[in-house]
Structures are given as structure tokens and as C-alpha cells.
């Protein structure tokens, strides 16, 4: 399974695009659609620039090749496209290790998709505090997971 165009649009909408490196809410250097690693494999640093077409190609490839791995492992081939897309969005935001050990993944591995959907809401903190943008993102991801309705 691969990220759909609607799933990619969802992640793009949450992340936003920035061609120039910036520090995120917890001070991590970030570029493009929320990437912390440059295409050459080194960490993003001040002064880096990334064209949007390169960022978009990288986003799709990383969703399919990297962030989809723990989702496919947890979903065991039974996720619908919208459930897969919502999980990849979560994994993109919290990292593959975070997703693999999350309550979402644990519940998927036991076949509890209802519980997995509810568990999205647990991932609403950055730097140890609740962040409203993450509260909104998790609610939208859960809605997509549960109903197949993607954020506008």
C-alpha cells in the first residue's frame, strides 16, 4: 500500500511548505514539508534551501518507503486506504519509532481499529505540553481514520 493523493494532500496541509530552513516549535531545524533531514542525508541547518518540487518528491517517497513501513507492519494488510493514510500522517509527524510503539499501532496489531482511532488523540504534545495545532491535527487524522473524510 502507498500513500494516496488525498493522504499526501492531508500531510501537506498539516505541515505547510517552507523553502528555507526554520526551527520548529521545539527548536529542531526543519525544511520543506516538515523534514529534518536534507536529501543528501545530513540534518537540516540554518541557511538551507529546498525547492518545492524536490520537497514534494521527497515527501511522497518518504511516506511510501519510510513512514509507511511501521504502518504496514501494524496494519497487517487489513487497513483501508483512508486508515492507512491517517496512520502515515501520524507516523510522519511522530516518527517511525514513535508510531511503532504507539497505542495506535498496538491496537492495530490486535485488530482493535476502533481503539486505534481513539488512540490518535493521545499524541497532542510537543516539548511535554499540549499544543492546539496537534490537538486539531490528531482530531482530523482520527476523523479520516474512522470515517474516510479527509480534511479540506
C-alpha positions as MATLAB code, in Angstrom:
seq = 'XXXXXXXXXXXXXXXXXXXXXXXXXXXXXXXXXXXXXXXXXXXXXXXXXXXXXXXXXXXXXXXXXXXXXXXXXXXXXXXXXXXXXXXXXXXXXXXXXXXXXXXXXXXXXXXXXXXXXXXXXXXXXXXXXXXXXXXXXXXXXXXXXXXXXXXX';
ca = [
       0.000    0.000    0.000;
       1.160    3.526   -0.749;
       0.020    6.981    0.300;
      -2.901    8.248   -1.787;
      -3.062   11.691   -3.385;
      -5.644   12.654   -0.732;
      -3.354   11.379    2.025;
      -0.426   13.321    0.613;
      -2.582   16.458    0.423;
      -3.576   15.937    4.065;
       0.059   15.810    5.199;
       0.979   18.794    3.014;
      -1.874   20.756    4.583;
      -0.796   19.920    8.117;
       2.900   20.537    7.536;
       2.826   23.513    5.181;
       5.771   24.216    2.900;
       8.811   26.315    3.697;
      11.689   26.525    1.244;
      14.062   27.991    3.838;
      15.189   26.179    6.986;
      13.446   27.193   10.214;
      13.292   25.947   13.792;
      10.072   24.139   14.674;
       8.067   24.513   17.891;
      10.679   22.577   19.898;
      13.719   24.100   18.178;
      14.514   21.399   15.602;
      15.794   22.669   12.241;
      13.159   21.834    9.628;
      12.568   22.479    5.913;
      10.140   21.679    3.101;
       7.103   19.786    4.379;
       8.412   19.273    7.915;
      11.616   17.394    7.014;
      14.551   17.367    9.405;
      16.940   15.607    7.034;
      18.152   17.043    3.721;
      18.012   14.909    0.553;
      21.760   14.275    0.875;
      21.177   12.655    4.291;
      22.535   15.355    6.563;
      20.462   17.187    9.184;
      18.797   20.451    8.174;
      20.676   23.510    9.369;
      20.328   27.284    9.240;
      20.590   28.677    5.727;
      19.440   25.539    3.903;
      17.039   25.966    0.965;
      14.885   23.294   -0.692;
      12.808   23.839   -3.873;
       9.149   22.842   -3.525;
       9.236   20.238   -6.323;
      12.127   18.464   -4.554;
      10.307   18.667   -1.226;
       7.151   17.176   -2.755;
       9.041   14.298   -4.411;
      10.793   13.630   -1.111;
       7.524   13.759    0.844;
       5.864   11.134   -1.356;
       8.928    8.882   -1.390;
       9.433    9.073    2.371;
       5.742    8.406    3.045;
       5.864    5.322    0.823;
       9.310    3.981    1.661;
       9.954    5.048    5.262;
       6.873    6.158    7.180;
       4.635    3.520    5.615;
       6.798    0.658    6.926;
       5.599    0.620   10.552;
       2.042    1.328    9.396;
       2.046   -1.678    7.054;
       3.566   -3.814    9.815;
       0.925   -2.803   12.368;
      -1.980   -2.860    9.920;
      -1.155   -6.349    8.659;
      -2.756   -5.729    5.287;
      -6.248   -5.013    6.614;
      -6.278   -1.213    6.658;
      -8.419    0.671    4.189;
      -6.720    3.426    2.171;
      -8.052    6.205    4.408;
      -6.939    4.366    7.561;
      -3.500    3.820    6.056;
      -3.233    7.492    5.050;
      -4.213    8.700    8.533;
      -1.626    6.401   10.120;
       1.109    7.540    7.726;
       0.272   11.147    8.598;
       0.677   10.303   12.283;
       3.936    8.415   11.651;
       5.257   11.325    9.576;
       4.622   13.657   12.490;
       5.789   11.491   15.416;
       8.436    9.386   13.679;
       8.602    5.716   12.831;
       9.756    4.634   16.287;
       7.018    6.706   17.904;
       4.408    5.157   15.666;
       5.698    1.589   16.048;
       5.428    1.813   19.843;
       2.257    3.927   19.918;
      -1.087    2.819   21.273;
      -2.429    3.279   17.739;
      -0.037    0.611   16.412;
      -0.519   -1.666   19.417;
      -4.282   -1.612   18.937;
      -3.975   -2.181   15.193;
      -1.819   -5.246   15.839;
      -4.632   -6.721   17.971;
      -7.297   -5.877   15.380;
      -8.876   -3.134   17.516;
      -9.430   -0.481   14.843;
     -11.990    1.393   16.953;
      -9.451    1.706   19.768;
      -6.712    2.615   17.294;
      -8.774    5.532   16.035;
      -9.338    6.809   19.567;
      -5.618    6.497   20.350;
      -4.714    9.175   17.774;
      -5.857   11.762   20.299;
      -3.100   10.740   22.750;
      -0.424   12.338   20.519;
      -1.161   16.001   21.206;
       2.019   17.182   22.937;
       5.297   18.783   21.877;
       8.000   19.542   24.371;
       5.853   17.949   27.085;
       2.903   20.312   26.692;
      -0.400   20.092   24.854;
      -0.231   22.053   21.597;
      -3.514   23.123   19.996;
      -2.297   22.608   16.437;
      -1.573   18.971   17.352;
      -4.976   18.636   19.037;
      -6.589   19.758   15.747;
      -4.313   17.579   13.616;
      -4.992   14.456   15.689;
      -8.751   15.088   15.567;
      -8.595   15.406   11.770;
      -6.447   12.272   11.436;
      -8.826   10.354   13.665;
     -11.811   11.517   11.622;
     -10.055   10.409    8.442;
      -9.154    7.058   10.027;
     -12.669    6.449   11.376;
     -14.819    7.832    8.553;
     -12.710    8.295    5.437;
     -13.358   12.045    5.447;
     -10.110   13.875    4.666;
      -9.502   17.405    5.952;
     -10.392   20.129    3.441;
];
